[in-house]
Amino acid sequence: MQIRRKALAICLLFTFGQILSQEEDVKLTSKDSIVTSSWMIGLGYNIVDDSGDAFNDFTTIKNQWNAVAFPSRINIGRYFKSGLGLEIIGTYNKYKKGFIIDGFANPDDINYFGIDSRLSYDLNKIIGETGWFDPYVGIGLGYTDASNIPRGTYNAVVGFRTWFSDKWGLDLSSSGKWAMGDNGATNHIQHSAGVVYRFGIEKGLSKKGSEKLALIEEIAKERERVQDSIASVNRAKEAAALAERLALEKEQKRLADAEKAKIEAENKRKNDIEDRIRRLGFIYFALNSSYIKKESLGVLDKLANLMQELPELELKVTSHTDARGTSQYNQWLSQKRADQTKGYLVKKGIDSKRLQAEAYGEDRLLNDCDDNTYCTEEKHKVNRRSEFIATKF
C-alpha cells in the first residue's frame, strides 16, 4: 500500500509539473489586451482643397492645398466597445491669395472656419483587431464658413489611427464635405493629421487573448484537480510541516520575549542611571563667580565616583547664570562655569572625552526672574547652576 501511494504521489507530481510548465508557456500579456472604449482628444493640422477639382484630382498640392503653419484642428470624441465613435471637430484655415478656389485664382487671403460632428466606425471590428492600427470610416454633419459663404455640410470621412501606446497615437484622415442647399457654396475636401490622446480607457481581451484565457482556465481546472489529489496523499506531510512550523513559531516567540526583556532591562538600567544623576542635584555658583561653591564639591565628587563606576557613561555639562548683567557677559560667565565644572571632574580622573560642556547664559531660567522682574537673592541663585545630562550609557 505504501509503495502504491509513493508511486501515485510521483505520478501526480509529474503531472503537476507538466501543468505548471503549460502555465508558464500560456500567459496573458499586454499584447493580449486592447482598448475597447475611451475618450479621445486630438490636436493637429488641417488642409483644405476647394479648387473645384478636388474630387477628381485630390493629389494636386502646389496651388490647391490651403494650410496654416500652426495647429489648426482640435477634436474630442467618445468611442464605444461597439466600434462606434461620436466626435466634435473644430478647424481653422486660410484660403491663400493666388491659390485655385472653385476653378479661379483667389484674389485675396480668406479665412476658413468649420465645426463638424460625425459618427465613425472602427473597421477593426470587421477585419480583426491589430492593437496598433485602427482604420475607420464615418459620416456626419457640419457648418463651414469658406470664401465668406456660410453653409451646412454633409460629411464623409475615411482615415486611420496608429498607436504608439495605449494613450498616444497619430490620426490621419480625409473628409469630403458637400454643401447643403443652393446658396452658391461648393463642395470641398479636407485632409487632417494630428496627435491624439486617449483617456478614460476601458480595456478588454483581443480574440487571441480570449483564446488564451479559455486555455488558462482549462489548465487551472486541471491544476486544481491534481492539487486536490496531491493534498489527499500528502496530509501526513502537511501535519508534520504544521508541527515544525508551530515549533519554529514557539522558538521565535521565545527569542522575541528574550529580546524584549533585554531591551526592558537596558531601559531600566538607563532610567536608574538618570535617576541617580538626578538625585545628586545641581551645583551652584556665587553671583558673578565661576568658582564652585564648597557645598557643591560633594555633588561633583559623587558624580565622579558614578562615572568611574560606569566607565561607558558620558555626560553633557550645561551651565547657566541668573538674568542680572548683559546677555554677552552672562554667556561668557556660563562658559567659564561649564569649563570649571568639567575641569573639576577631569581632575578627579574622568577622561575629558567623556564630558561635553555647553553654556546657555541666561537663556534657560528656572523661574520668572528675568530682566523685567524683581526677585530676591534666594530666587536668583536658583539659576546660577550647572546641570548634568547623560548622553551615552
Protein Blocks (a to p, Z undefined) as FASTA:
>chain_A
ZZmmmmmmmmmmmmmmmmmmmmmmmccdfklpccfbdcddddddddddfehpmmmmmmbm
klmcccdfbdcbdcdddddfkopacddddddddddehiaeehiacfbdcddddddddddd
dfklmnopehlaccddddddddddeehiacddddddddddddfbfkbccdddddddddeh
jehpacdddddddddddehiacdddfklmmmmmmmmmmmmmmmmmmmmmmmmmmmmmmmm
mmmmmmmmmmmmmmmmmmmmmmmmmmmmmmmmmmmmmmnopadddehiabdcfklmmmmm
mmmmmmmmmmmbccdddddddfedcfklmmmmmmmmmmmmmmmmmmnopafklpccddek
jmlccbfcdfkbccdfklmmmmmccddddfbZZ
